[in-house]
Every structure is written in structure tokens, then in C-alpha cells.
């Protein structure tokens, strides 16, 4: 059977299955904690989930306690899966330069399949919420989303040889990621209302099975697997050296200017991801609380609204890349995020909450552009190493940001639930300051284009 070099269907299926269940897990936790707090069934109607808006009512206080407990529980759950996924993602994505990219795609898909089977059992047998910690740990052992995206972007970088094509192709993957996650979020409300938690988890499991079959039997790898892979290593020390040599050599042998540029770009990526991921992760809890009191359908609509944000961010990257340098595109995206978070902090009506997406139309742009900038400054054989660094930073930053923002939200929800959004917007001053430093030191777009050819020339001269 002839195999194909098309990884987009894999990303489509994995993203849809993951974000179909992601908001459901949050609502599953919220409902179970609600039932434990009130010792009664969670109330939901066609318009909004039940929530008390009279602050003098004792039910209002209990309702806030459920919000706080759900926020802390989510934070603990994310921490449980973060540590193993951080290590696994680093190892399998970095080794992809020698052992192929398919491993970093199929392992997270298998982990997600196991997780959804466990979630199905939880909802069917009404198991304790503590089982979720085991599910998160198992998912982390298979690399989770970080390993999958790291392998996917490295796969794209392998098949792109033109620099502008690389920026556009990476932006396309982020577009797929955004649109599919929005559609999955929209669908999740209808799935939950139509077939319930258990059968939705079953549906996601079937999607992951399809994905695993596609990766193993239809997808062609971009990296030829060396015969050395099949030889038994001499010692554990050699295994460790081979595992981490890609990332180590990326910084060890690179010119000084290249090392500094990689570190600065990684730091900018990490700090922006910290603010964007942490702030946006609170939307579901914020929407469940008063005065919005959204039910599962409205939460799905809100998630789907980000589909337009993904599309406009992709169009922004595509159009701005023709006339602006990458660093200016990142600036525009960060300011777009700041506008959306400030507006979200004071959104007290359903209409205003949906309109939050208007100033945020371009906030996803910095993520694919920074990935592309990092990919441009390294050699073809270092793509796995740099995307391993990006993947690990995504896990580490995402976990820390979720922990920090969930703790802050739990501490401030009683007096001002929008405080976390304002804080998220304020944190953007860090990546903005780093980008301003890059501009002031005149590290421009041409540096990215010249560093790789210079390094190739130095390597060729050494070889000769």
C-alpha cells in the first residue's frame, strides 16, 4: 500500500476528539462537585444552568465554593499529567530527527484512547473523581498533546523547504487546530445533551482508533529510520546521551548569536503562551458562574466562537507576512489578546461575552509565527530538537499557567471574577518588552535567514 505525506487529517481527528471531551470533563467535574456539595442532582434547563444570583442567599455562598473547588481540582489534575508528559514529549520529539516522527503521533493517540475508555467507565459506573488523577497520569505517560503537536509541527517543517511556505503551513496547522477545536466545543454541548457523558467518550474513543490506524498504515514518515536504531546500545549512559544529544548539540555547537536568538524566541513564546493559555482556560468556569449562568449549549457556542478567531488569525498571518516582518505580526497579535482580555473582565451579559472575540480576532497569530521563526533559525536535522524544546515549554508553561490562574481565580472569584483576565492582559508586558529589546538591538528578519546558511558553510568547511 502506498503511503502519503499528509499529516493534517491526523491533526484534525486528534484535535476534534480531544476538544470534544475537554469541556465535558470540566463540566463533569463541576456537576459532580455540585452534587456532592448540595447532595442533589445538578439542575439544568434549556436556557441556563442553575445558579443563584442573590448574594445574600446561602446557596450563593455554596455556589462560589463549588467554583473554587472545581478550579483547584482542575489545577491538581493538570499537574498530575504534566510531569510525565513533559519528559515523554521531550524524549520522543527530540529523537524524531533519528527515529522518525510517527512515534510522537501514535503514542499520544494511544494515550488519549486509554483515557477516553477510562472516562467511559467512570461515567457508566459512577466512579470517584479521584480516578481522573490516574487517567491524567496515564495520558501523560504517552506524551499527551505536547508530544503530538511537537511531532506534528516537526513533520510539517520536514516537508517544507521554502521559508514563507513554512510560516504559512505552520499557520495552517494552527488554523486547523483552532477551527476544529471550536467545532468540537460547539458539538460537545449537543453531544452531552443528546447522548450524555458516556457515549460522547465512546465516540471520542472510536475517533482515536481511526487515527491510530491512519498513522500506522497510511502515513509515511519524513525521516528515514537509521539501522543504528535496531542495534542494542552499549550502556544506559549511551542511551541517555543519544536521547538528549539533539537538544544538547543544538545549543553546544551553535554560534553565540544563534544560541541567544533561540533562547530569546523560546522565552517570548513561553511568556505569551503563559498569559494566553492561562487566561483563556478560565472561560468555562467564568461562564458557568453568575451573572452569565451558561448551560452546556452556550458554553459550546462560546467555544465555537473561537473558530472565527482561528480563521482571522490565519488570514492575518497570511496577509501580514507579505508586507510585514514576523516580529511585527507578533506585536499585533499580543495587542489583540490584551484587548480581548480587558473586555472579558467586564463582560456581564451573554452578548458582551460573545463580543469579546471581536478584539481577540488576531490573538493566535504570535503562536505559529514564533514557531516558524524558531524553525527558520535551525538546521534541517535540528527541527526535532527545537520542536521538542517548544513542546516541553508548552507543557511546562501550560501547567504552571493553569495552576497559577486557577489559584488566583479561586481566591478572587468571590469579589471580582474578572480579575484573572486583567492580570493575564497585564502579563503581556513581558513578551512585549522582550520583542522591543529585539527591535532596539536591531536583530531583524535577515538574521534568521543568514544564520542557517552561515552554519551550513562552517560545517562544510570543517568536513572538507
TAKA-V872956 format. One record per helix or strand. SS is the DSSP state (@ for helix, = for strand). FROM is the first residue (numbers start at 1). LEN is the number of residues. If there is no record, write none. Layout:
{{SS FROM LEN} {SS FROM LEN}}
This chain:
{{= 4 1} {@ 8 31} {= 44 1} {= 49 1} {@ 58 37} {@ 96 4} {@ 103 23} {@ 131 11} {@ 144 16} {@ 163 55} {= 219 1} {@ 227 4} {@ 236 17} {@ 256 25} {@ 283 6} {@ 296 25} {@ 326 20} {@ 350 10} {@ 365 12} {@ 380 33} {@ 419 9} {@ 429 12} {@ 445 19}}
